[in-house]
Structures are given as C-alpha cells and as structure tokens.
Amino acid sequence: MFGMRTALVGLLALCGAALFAQTKGPSRGRVSENMVLVDVGSFQMGSPASEAGRYDDEGPQHRVTVKSFSIGKYEVTQKEWVELMRSNPSNFKGDTLPIENVSWYEAVEYCNKLSVKEGLTPAYTRNGDRVTWNRNANGYRLPTEAEWEYAAKGGNKGGSSYEYPGGNSPDRLAWYGDNSGGSTHPVGTKQPNGVGVYDMSGNVWEWCWDWYGSYSGGVQTDPMGPSSGSNRIARGGSWGSGIRALRSAFRSYSAPSFRASNLGFRLVRP
C-alpha cells in the first residue's frame, strides 16, 4: 500500500494558504479574512463499505466529534512561504501558486515561524525527528486528519453526501490529472466547498498532523490515529491525481521527510 499511495502522493505540491492578517489577543484572536471558522460538530469519517472506489483504509466509517477551528481558505502560497522562509523550493514557480516540494517537518517549521511573527504561541516543539504538539497553544498548525475531512465535507453546514469536497463534479472543484496540464494552478481558481474553502481536492496534496494508521471505529472525539509511525497523512489529491484520490475520504501518506512537486499544506488555528 505504501508504494501505491506514495506514487499517488509522489507529485504533491504545497498550495497557498492565503495571506493571514495579524491576529490579536493572547488566546483566541479574530478570524482572519483568509481563514474560515468551522463550527463544532459531528460527522461520519471515512466511507461506507458500499461506496464505489473505496479503499479498505477508509473504513470502518465512524462518527467523530470535532471542536471548532479556523482553516485557511487556500493552500499556503509561494509568496507567503518566501516572505517568511526566504527560499522557494517549488518546482512550479509563481507567487499565487501553492508552495510545494516541502516536507512535513518544513511545514511544521513554517507554522511555528508564522505564529512567532504574529505574536502567537507556537503549536510545535521539535527535538530532532520528534515533534510534539502543545494543544493549549493558539498558534498556527497543520489540521488533524479528522479536522481536514470534517472541513472537506462541509462541517456542520452539510455536504457530506458529496463524493468530493463541495460537490460531485471534479472539473468544477479541482485541478487534477484530467485538467491540470501537468502543473499546479493559482489557488482559489476553482469553486469552493460548502464552508468556503478552496482546492481541498487537487492542486496539491496537503500534509496533516497525524501518523498514518487504521481506524478503530466507534464514536471518537477528534481522533489522531496512532501516536507514532513511519508515515504522516496527506489528503486531497493533486494536479496529477485520478478522480478516486479527490474524494473527501481518500487517505494517502508519506514519510515526514518526503518532498514532491504535488505536496503542500494549508493552515489551521484553534
């Protein structure tokens, strides 16, 4: 499975999560105009056994409760990355294109640096290859896998019956293998999903916090998979993906040190 999914993630491109306005306040702050508030709610995570195109690791489908959070309307852009990190590792260059070719560790570093810049408490502490998450921090971070799928399925605004984030027509929602022309595209140029988030299908895969592992099923509160592993979750498909990988419940993964031109990320905050 690793080889199959790595091939799918193999071209991952870091997309641009919009320009984030200065957030004020030591604990909560305002929601930036380039972030969307996703209210607390419960949803069915994964896909039912009867769904066509379903992979075994998308089940068992189970109810998950997710706390409210804010998520970037867009994947992080190259302009945003360069302004903060002073480099551009992307294969496809352009200010409004998503950042890509960055590892999970580098995405975590970006989250912390942006938090410090805006006077927020960084979410992560890194010691070598070990990264811990301070859940009381108010800074930027990667979404959990459950948060990502909950937002993709429209949060509590509905839309979980759609096959893809925001609808059933991938051409309207995503840059993928059939329409991308073999490259990334400026963020936000396709239709948004039900909560107003763009490119949750296609353009670039998006790193999530979780280690890859099997679902345990049952009722859970924001589950995060196993506490350790060899691969981190990536979601959403990319410019090189087939339509099966664009589905809201599709799961992929790769080593946290992995980089590719179809792998990026978007930000969340508590």
GUVODO-178569 format. One line per field, with one value per residue (C-alpha): chain; residue number from 0; residue in one letter; x, y, z. Coordinates in Angstrom, 3 decimals, always signed. Layout:
% residues N
ch	[A | ...]
i	[NUM | ...]
aa	[a | ...]
u	[X | ...]
v	[Y | ...]
w	[Z | ...]
END
This chain:
% residues 270
ch	[A | A | A | A | A | A | A | A | A | A | A | A | A | A | A | A | A | A | A | A | A | A | A | A | A | A | A | A | A | A | A | A | A | A | A | A | A | A | A | A | A | A | A | A | A | A | A | A | A | A | A | A | A | A | A | A | A | A | A | A | A | A | A | A | A | A | A | A | A | A | A | A | A | A | A | A | A | A | A | A | A | A | A | A | A | A | A | A | A | A | A | A | A | A | A | A | A | A | A | A | A | A | A | A | A | A | A | A | A | A | A | A | A | A | A | A | A | A | A | A | A | A | A | A | A | A | A | A | A | A | A | A | A | A | A | A | A | A | A | A | A | A | A | A | A | A | A | A | A | A | A | A | A | A | A | A | A | A | A | A | A | A | A | A | A | A | A | A | A | A | A | A | A | A | A | A | A | A | A | A | A | A | A | A | A | A | A | A | A | A | A | A | A | A | A | A | A | A | A | A | A | A | A | A | A | A | A | A | A | A | A | A | A | A | A | A | A | A | A | A | A | A | A | A | A | A | A | A | A | A | A | A | A | A | A | A | A | A | A | A | A | A | A | A | A | A | A | A | A | A | A | A | A | A | A | A | A | A | A | A | A | A | A | A | A | A | A | A | A | A]
i	[0 | 1 | 2 | 3 | 4 | 5 | 6 | 7 | 8 | 9 | 10 | 11 | 12 | 13 | 14 | 15 | 16 | 17 | 18 | 19 | 20 | 21 | 22 | 23 | 24 | 25 | 26 | 27 | 28 | 29 | 30 | 31 | 32 | 33 | 34 | 35 | 36 | 37 | 38 | 39 | 40 | 41 | 42 | 43 | 44 | 45 | 46 | 47 | 48 | 49 | 50 | 51 | 52 | 53 | 54 | 55 | 56 | 57 | 58 | 59 | 60 | 61 | 62 | 63 | 64 | 65 | 66 | 67 | 68 | 69 | 70 | 71 | 72 | 73 | 74 | 75 | 76 | 77 | 78 | 79 | 80 | 81 | 82 | 83 | 84 | 85 | 86 | 87 | 88 | 89 | 90 | 91 | 92 | 93 | 94 | 95 | 96 | 97 | 98 | 99 | 100 | 101 | 102 | 103 | 104 | 105 | 106 | 107 | 108 | 109 | 110 | 111 | 112 | 113 | 114 | 115 | 116 | 117 | 118 | 119 | 120 | 121 | 122 | 123 | 124 | 125 | 126 | 127 | 128 | 129 | 130 | 131 | 132 | 133 | 134 | 135 | 136 | 137 | 138 | 139 | 140 | 141 | 142 | 143 | 144 | 145 | 146 | 147 | 148 | 149 | 150 | 151 | 152 | 153 | 154 | 155 | 156 | 157 | 158 | 159 | 160 | 161 | 162 | 163 | 164 | 165 | 166 | 167 | 168 | 169 | 170 | 171 | 172 | 173 | 174 | 175 | 176 | 177 | 178 | 179 | 180 | 181 | 182 | 183 | 184 | 185 | 186 | 187 | 188 | 189 | 190 | 191 | 192 | 193 | 194 | 195 | 196 | 197 | 198 | 199 | 200 | 201 | 202 | 203 | 204 | 205 | 206 | 207 | 208 | 209 | 210 | 211 | 212 | 213 | 214 | 215 | 216 | 217 | 218 | 219 | 220 | 221 | 222 | 223 | 224 | 225 | 226 | 227 | 228 | 229 | 230 | 231 | 232 | 233 | 234 | 235 | 236 | 237 | 238 | 239 | 240 | 241 | 242 | 243 | 244 | 245 | 246 | 247 | 248 | 249 | 250 | 251 | 252 | 253 | 254 | 255 | 256 | 257 | 258 | 259 | 260 | 261 | 262 | 263 | 264 | 265 | 266 | 267 | 268 | 269]
aa	[m | f | g | m | r | t | a | l | v | g | l | l | a | l | c | g | a | a | l | f | a | q | t | k | g | p | s | r | g | r | v | s | e | n | m | v | l | v | d | v | g | s | f | q | m | g | s | p | a | s | e | a | g | r | y | d | d | e | g | p | q | h | r | v | t | v | k | s | f | s | i | g | k | y | e | v | t | q | k | e | w | v | e | l | m | r | s | n | p | s | n | f | k | g | d | t | l | p | i | e | n | v | s | w | y | e | a | v | e | y | c | n | k | l | s | v | k | e | g | l | t | p | a | y | t | r | n | g | d | r | v | t | w | n | r | n | a | n | g | y | r | l | p | t | e | a | e | w | e | y | a | a | k | g | g | n | k | g | g | s | s | y | e | y | p | g | g | n | s | p | d | r | l | a | w | y | g | d | n | s | g | g | s | t | h | p | v | g | t | k | q | p | n | g | v | g | v | y | d | m | s | g | n | v | w | e | w | c | w | d | w | y | g | s | y | s | g | g | v | q | t | d | p | m | g | p | s | s | g | s | n | r | i | a | r | g | g | s | w | g | s | g | i | r | a | l | r | s | a | f | r | s | y | s | a | p | s | f | r | a | s | n | l | g | f | r | l | v | r | p]
u	[+0.000 | +2.844 | +4.171 | +0.741 | -0.088 | +3.400 | +3.005 | -0.233 | +1.388 | +4.574 | +3.916 | +2.494 | +2.646 | +2.399 | -0.521 | -1.023 | -2.967 | -3.768 | -2.236 | -3.093 | -3.942 | -2.317 | -4.277 | -4.692 | -5.276 | -3.288 | -5.695 | -8.404 | -7.988 | -10.025 | -10.574 | -8.589 | -10.485 | -8.447 | -9.478 | -12.856 | -14.397 | -15.570 | -18.026 | -18.012 | -19.919 | -20.006 | -19.716 | -19.227 | -15.499 | -14.392 | -16.540 | -19.179 | -18.296 | -20.821 | -19.136 | -17.638 | -13.928 | -13.490 | -10.167 | -10.066 | -8.279 | -11.239 | -13.245 | -14.869 | -16.901 | -17.344 | -18.826 | -16.318 | -16.878 | -14.616 | -14.110 | -14.414 | -11.322 | -10.313 | -8.895 | -7.171 | -9.378 | -6.392 | -3.312 | -0.200 | +1.157 | +4.709 | +4.524 | +3.592 | +6.305 | +9.049 | +8.168 | +8.653 | +11.190 | +13.311 | +13.521 | +11.379 | +11.841 | +8.816 | +9.098 | +6.408 | +7.193 | +4.624 | +3.528 | -0.081 | +0.750 | +0.765 | +4.078 | +5.214 | +8.251 | +8.357 | +8.477 | +6.142 | +8.932 | +9.289 | +5.537 | +5.689 | +8.570 | +6.535 | +3.603 | +5.838 | +7.574 | +4.283 | +2.975 | +6.018 | +5.746 | +2.143 | +2.763 | +1.072 | +2.231 | +3.827 | +2.000 | +5.023 | +8.298 | +10.865 | +13.734 | +15.464 | +12.834 | +10.454 | +7.724 | +5.270 | +2.085 | +1.035 | -2.747 | -3.127 | -1.173 | -3.045 | -0.618 | -0.883 | -0.634 | -1.499 | -5.030 | -5.664 | -6.912 | -10.383 | -10.400 | -9.353 | -12.098 | -14.733 | -13.933 | -13.805 | -17.274 | -18.683 | -18.517 | -21.967 | -23.238 | -23.898 | -22.398 | -21.126 | -23.161 | -20.992 | -18.277 | -15.768 | -15.338 | -18.131 | -19.905 | -19.885 | -18.193 | -14.395 | -13.814 | -15.582 | -13.779 | -10.272 | -7.116 | -6.257 | -4.822 | -7.519 | -7.469 | -4.293 | -1.981 | +0.653 | +1.230 | -0.187 | -2.525 | -3.148 | -5.025 | -8.725 | -9.495 | -11.977 | -15.254 | -15.059 | -16.685 | -19.602 | -17.658 | -15.902 | -12.572 | -10.816 | -8.696 | -9.433 | -9.416 | -6.490 | -3.747 | -1.513 | -1.815 | -1.988 | +0.007 | -1.952 | -0.674 | -1.480 | +0.597 | -0.982 | -2.813 | -6.014 | -9.304 | -10.526 | -14.196 | -16.779 | -17.572 | -14.439 | -13.533 | -11.051 | -9.023 | -5.453 | -4.534 | -1.549 | +0.926 | +3.822 | +4.587 | +6.705 | +4.354 | +2.298 | -1.130 | -1.630 | -5.100 | -6.924 | -5.208 | -3.150 | -2.677 | -1.505 | -4.214 | -7.045 | -10.566 | -10.543 | -7.898 | -10.015 | -12.742 | -13.201 | -12.492 | -9.409 | -6.267 | -2.657 | +0.606 | +4.342 | +7.445 | +7.600 | +10.909 | +9.407 | +9.185 | +7.445 | +6.088 | +2.499 | +2.661 | +1.817 | -0.347 | -2.871 | -3.053 | -5.476 | -5.801 | -7.834]
v	[+0.000 | +2.376 | +2.081 | +2.651 | +5.633 | +7.100 | +7.064 | +8.969 | +11.418 | +11.385 | +14.702 | +16.521 | +20.291 | +22.728 | +25.082 | +28.519 | +29.150 | +32.873 | +35.928 | +35.812 | +39.102 | +39.939 | +38.086 | +39.862 | +38.565 | +36.069 | +33.151 | +33.384 | +36.414 | +37.289 | +35.032 | +36.397 | +37.225 | +34.473 | +31.830 | +30.183 | +29.292 | +25.673 | +25.205 | +22.278 | +19.256 | +15.539 | +13.709 | +10.273 | +9.933 | +7.583 | +5.995 | +3.257 | -0.225 | +0.145 | +3.187 | +2.643 | +3.309 | +2.892 | +1.679 | -0.584 | +2.000 | +4.397 | +2.250 | +1.386 | +4.573 | +6.032 | +9.097 | +11.724 | +14.895 | +17.840 | +21.039 | +24.376 | +25.645 | +28.051 | +26.777 | +28.557 | +29.299 | +28.482 | +26.320 | +28.228 | +30.144 | +30.576 | +34.308 | +33.604 | +30.987 | +33.146 | +36.165 | +34.109 | +31.416 | +33.392 | +30.490 | +28.815 | +25.066 | +24.756 | +23.044 | +25.230 | +28.888 | +31.631 | +33.890 | +32.675 | +29.031 | +26.739 | +26.117 | +22.557 | +20.365 | +20.876 | +18.160 | +17.701 | +18.948 | +22.105 | +22.696 | +22.439 | +24.935 | +27.359 | +27.097 | +27.987 | +30.873 | +32.415 | +32.078 | +33.863 | +36.601 | +37.276 | +37.129 | +33.759 | +30.739 | +28.184 | +24.882 | +22.652 | +21.757 | +19.826 | +17.756 | +16.049 | +13.993 | +14.129 | +16.793 | +17.397 | +19.456 | +21.843 | +21.679 | +24.777 | +26.913 | +29.473 | +29.435 | +28.046 | +24.331 | +21.543 | +20.128 | +16.774 | +14.220 | +14.437 | +18.246 | +18.084 | +15.633 | +17.439 | +20.719 | +18.959 | +17.518 | +20.944 | +20.899 | +21.241 | +23.109 | +19.855 | +18.435 | +15.166 | +13.293 | +14.700 | +12.486 | +15.354 | +18.399 | +20.720 | +18.651 | +15.750 | +17.428 | +17.269 | +19.552 | +22.406 | +21.818 | +20.614 | +20.812 | +17.146 | +14.737 | +15.264 | +19.078 | +20.443 | +20.200 | +18.634 | +21.503 | +23.442 | +26.408 | +29.632 | +28.912 | +29.682 | +29.441 | +26.574 | +26.530 | +26.428 | +23.775 | +24.226 | +26.158 | +28.386 | +26.555 | +26.169 | +23.397 | +20.718 | +18.444 | +18.625 | +21.181 | +19.766 | +17.122 | +18.607 | +17.446 | +16.667 | +16.238 | +12.539 | +9.440 | +7.036 | +4.102 | +2.083 | +3.487 | +1.966 | +2.782 | +3.733 | +7.218 | +9.327 | +12.898 | +14.289 | +11.056 | +11.367 | +7.851 | +6.100 | +8.054 | +7.076 | +5.512 | +5.908 | +7.963 | +11.128 | +11.617 | +13.654 | +14.474 | +15.876 | +14.657 | +16.802 | +18.096 | +14.620 | +12.554 | +10.482 | +11.171 | +8.422 | +10.338 | +13.513 | +12.022 | +13.540 | +10.242 | +9.226 | +8.798 | +8.959 | +9.179 | +9.552 | +9.846 | +13.221 | +13.959 | +13.383 | +16.238 | +16.334 | +18.814 | +17.854 | +18.086 | +21.168 | +22.204 | +24.630 | +26.091 | +25.854 | +27.591 | +26.746]
w	[+0.000 | +0.779 | -2.758 | -4.301 | -2.103 | -2.360 | -6.111 | -5.718 | -3.328 | -5.354 | -7.102 | -4.045 | -4.335 | -1.427 | -2.194 | -0.934 | +2.222 | +1.773 | +3.397 | +7.073 | +8.751 | +12.070 | +14.742 | +18.063 | +21.555 | +23.598 | +23.377 | +20.703 | +18.464 | +15.402 | +12.442 | +9.507 | +6.322 | +4.697 | +7.195 | +7.678 | +11.029 | +11.097 | +13.963 | +16.370 | +15.150 | +14.444 | +11.140 | +9.640 | +8.987 | +6.238 | +3.579 | +3.777 | +2.612 | -0.213 | -1.777 | -5.216 | -5.365 | -1.624 | -0.245 | +2.809 | +4.945 | +4.556 | +6.944 | +9.119 | +8.768 | +12.240 | +13.929 | +15.051 | +17.050 | +16.160 | +18.142 | +16.338 | +14.495 | +11.749 | +8.471 | +5.611 | +2.619 | +0.430 | +0.423 | +1.517 | -1.459 | -2.629 | -1.901 | +1.710 | +2.046 | +0.533 | +2.682 | +5.816 | +4.903 | +2.378 | -0.059 | -2.689 | -3.182 | -5.510 | -8.845 | -10.440 | -9.696 | -9.150 | -6.286 | -6.286 | -6.878 | -3.854 | -2.177 | -2.847 | -2.565 | +1.208 | +3.838 | +6.788 | +9.055 | +6.962 | +7.067 | +10.875 | +10.931 | +8.822 | +11.242 | +14.180 | +12.436 | +11.360 | +14.913 | +16.348 | +13.730 | +14.749 | +18.491 | +18.971 | +20.952 | +18.599 | +18.484 | +17.967 | +19.653 | +17.658 | +19.060 | +16.153 | +14.360 | +17.315 | +17.132 | +19.971 | +19.803 | +22.563 | +22.342 | +24.507 | +22.027 | +19.946 | +17.023 | +13.507 | +12.906 | +10.487 | +10.612 | +12.178 | +9.699 | +11.262 | +11.028 | +7.398 | +6.438 | +8.512 | +6.732 | +3.349 | +3.951 | +4.766 | +8.559 | +10.087 | +7.018 | +5.181 | +2.014 | +3.464 | +0.854 | -1.937 | -3.325 | -3.477 | -1.213 | -2.351 | -4.960 | -7.382 | -10.358 | -10.022 | -13.012 | -11.203 | -7.926 | -8.632 | -10.697 | -11.219 | -13.751 | -16.373 | -16.500 | -14.862 | -17.851 | -15.600 | -13.180 | -10.255 | -10.726 | -8.752 | -5.551 | -5.349 | -9.070 | -8.764 | -6.847 | -3.034 | -0.903 | +1.477 | +4.122 | +1.574 | +1.362 | -1.991 | -3.523 | -0.948 | -3.967 | -6.341 | -6.993 | -4.234 | -1.566 | +1.927 | +4.934 | +8.104 | +11.651 | +12.089 | +11.658 | +9.185 | +10.797 | +10.760 | +12.002 | +15.223 | +14.590 | +17.193 | +18.453 | +18.813 | +19.670 | +17.147 | +16.831 | +15.645 | +14.704 | +16.295 | +18.424 | +16.192 | +12.848 | +9.743 | +7.570 | +8.009 | +6.464 | +3.276 | +1.965 | -1.052 | -4.189 | -6.552 | -10.070 | -11.080 | -9.363 | -10.744 | -9.539 | -6.885 | -4.948 | -4.984 | -2.793 | +0.673 | +2.442 | +0.447 | +2.566 | +1.473 | +3.361 | +3.111 | +5.275 | +7.069 | +5.328 | +1.880 | -0.644 | -4.020 | -6.533 | -5.753 | -1.949 | +0.103 | +3.051 | +4.491 | +7.987 | +10.848 | +14.219 | +17.322]
END
